Amino acid sequence: MTEHFVKPNPVRTSRNRMKLGVFALNIDGGCTLTNAPERLRAANWNDNLAVAKTADKAGLELLLPVGRWRGYGGESNPMGVTLETYTWAAGLASVTDQIGLFTTSHLSTVNPVFAAKQAVTIDHISGGRFGLNMICGWYEAEMRMFNGAMMEHDTRYDFADEWIAIAKRAWEERDTFDYHGRFFNVSDVFSEPKPLNRPFLMNAGGSPRGKRFCAQHCDAAFLILKYMDGEEAVRAQIQSYRDLAAEFGRELQVWCYAYVVQADSVTEAERYLDYYVNQMGNDIACDNVTKEIGIQSGMFASTEDALRSRYHFKAGFAGLPLVGTPEMIASELERYSDLGLDGVCLTWLDYHAGINNFVRDVLPLMERRGLRERYDPVGKYVGVDEPLSLTA
Ligand SMILES: Cc1cc2nc3c(=O)[nH]c(=O)nc-3n(C[C@H](O)[C@H](O)[C@H](O)COP(=O)(O)O)c2cc1C
């Protein structure tokens, strides 16, 4: 029998001041709401493989999928075609070498004993590089597909508390266990094997209840940065997650996602943005998203607040704009690192060209600014991860 080859999960162990990931590779359109034909087609597995392998070989830390079960309408129906995230991560785990592989799981759609087992399987295939992005749902039409109705907002997080308590016990306890709560009633649970590394937990809650869940259970918070409100607002937003985690005696990484429009000149980048957002934008999908997000989540103070972000929703689901020359993009990444951000998940209209150009032109500039170390494929398994401390 061969020994397990345990690798660190770079999302936890990377020493880079600004960690990088690729977000939304598993969904049609990525994070854009546009009819532009160059947009990502998620059902093309070869495209997923090519982009994932480029990210892995460039030393990026994270591949993070979106959890989505139906689209937003209009001609291109963004996010209408999606690959399921546990099976997606399992597929990529066997063909990548060092990058962290996450699933994005709507907790109410999957039993925690079953999900914990899927997670361990991905952890073993990847040699310990698994992470779980836990989401509670905000898009009512897709949540109704599973259980007729969506739970009331804060109840979703009460449910999530029980869900993760069970999953953790399945990962950590050698003995069988029972759990009798408000939402779950499981008996004599047995779960082997155990994960090679402690699964890295992430959450993107924005409401007070969501933030508390994140602070209590997670290793990283995943945010839509309030960059339109200025630097101090961003600094305070990031710090608020760290402060809350500290109240529970914990530390948190803080990540966000960004849309990248890179070109040789800022005029060229803005022209391209205008093309896919203003000329080719999918306004019907944008109406549906902003209305639903404003109503169902605590992410925005109101529907009006969500509407303010319309343009940025079409450009990249209101992620951070990284628009301009490679130098401008590297400089923005440094600015946000200085404001306290640990990592950014990148998205593009055209993921192929986008990641190749970014790796070629922006990564070296980030290295020169001390944001990242040059990736060394020989010493690639950097740092010591956290093996689980198992209880009897
Ligand atoms: C960066 C980021 C990524 C998210 N990714 C997903 C996702 O993949 N699927 C999903 O249904 N919701 C996603 N959400 C929505 C959150 O899970 C959450 O519902 C939302 O931020 C509202 O927070 P609240 O539940 O605390 O009100 C994301 C939110 C953010 C900020």
The ligand as a MOL file (V3000), in Angstrom:
LIG
                    3D

  0  0  0     0  0            999 V3000
M  V30 BEGIN CTAB
M  V30 COUNTS 31 33 0 0 0
M  V30 BEGIN ATOM
M  V30 1 C -18.4110 37.0770 -2.4150 0
M  V30 2 C -19.7510 36.4070 -2.3910 0
M  V30 3 C -19.9500 35.1980 -3.0370 0
M  V30 4 C -21.1870 34.5490 -2.9900 0
M  V30 5 N -21.4010 33.3760 -3.6550 0
M  V30 6 C -22.6340 32.8060 -3.6300 0
M  V30 7 C -22.9250 31.6380 -4.3580 0
M  V30 8 O -22.0570 31.0610 -5.0080 0
M  V30 9 N -24.1960 31.1540 -4.3360 0
M  V30 10 C -25.1840 31.7500 -3.6040 0
M  V30 11 O -26.3100 31.2820 -3.6260 0
M  V30 12 N -24.9260 32.8420 -2.8790 0
M  V30 13 C -23.6930 33.3880 -2.8960 0
M  V30 14 N -23.4640 34.5270 -2.1910 0
M  V30 15 C -24.5320 35.0700 -1.3240 0
M  V30 16 C -24.2250 34.8020 0.1530 0
M  V30 17 O -24.1390 33.4250 0.4110 0
M  V30 18 C -25.2670 35.4540 1.0520 0
M  V30 19 O -26.5250 34.8910 0.8090 0
M  V30 20 C -25.3350 36.9240 0.7990 0
M  V30 21 O -24.0430 37.4880 0.9190 0
M  V30 22 C -26.2760 37.6100 1.7550 0
M  V30 23 O -25.7970 37.5150 3.0500 0
M  V30 24 P -26.7960 37.1630 4.2220 0
M  V30 25 O -27.2440 35.7430 3.9970 0
M  V30 26 O -25.9760 37.3140 5.4640 0
M  V30 27 O -27.9380 38.1240 4.1400 0
M  V30 28 C -22.2390 35.1640 -2.2680 0
M  V30 29 C -22.0310 36.3840 -1.6390 0
M  V30 30 C -20.8140 37.0120 -1.6980 0
M  V30 31 C -20.6240 38.3180 -0.9830 0
M  V30 END ATOM
M  V30 BEGIN BOND
M  V30 1 1 1 2
M  V30 2 1 2 3
M  V30 3 2 2 30
M  V30 4 2 3 4
M  V30 5 1 4 5
M  V30 6 1 4 28
M  V30 7 2 5 6
M  V30 8 1 6 7
M  V30 9 1 6 13
M  V30 10 2 7 8
M  V30 11 1 7 9
M  V30 12 1 9 10
M  V30 13 2 10 11
M  V30 14 1 10 12
M  V30 15 2 12 13
M  V30 16 1 13 14
M  V30 17 1 14 15
M  V30 18 1 14 28
M  V30 19 1 15 16
M  V30 20 1 16 17
M  V30 21 1 16 18
M  V30 22 1 18 19
M  V30 23 1 18 20
M  V30 24 1 20 21
M  V30 25 1 20 22
M  V30 26 1 22 23
M  V30 27 1 23 24
M  V30 28 2 24 25
M  V30 29 1 24 26
M  V30 30 1 24 27
M  V30 31 2 28 29
M  V30 32 1 29 30
M  V30 33 1 30 31
M  V30 END BOND
M  V30 END CTAB
M  END
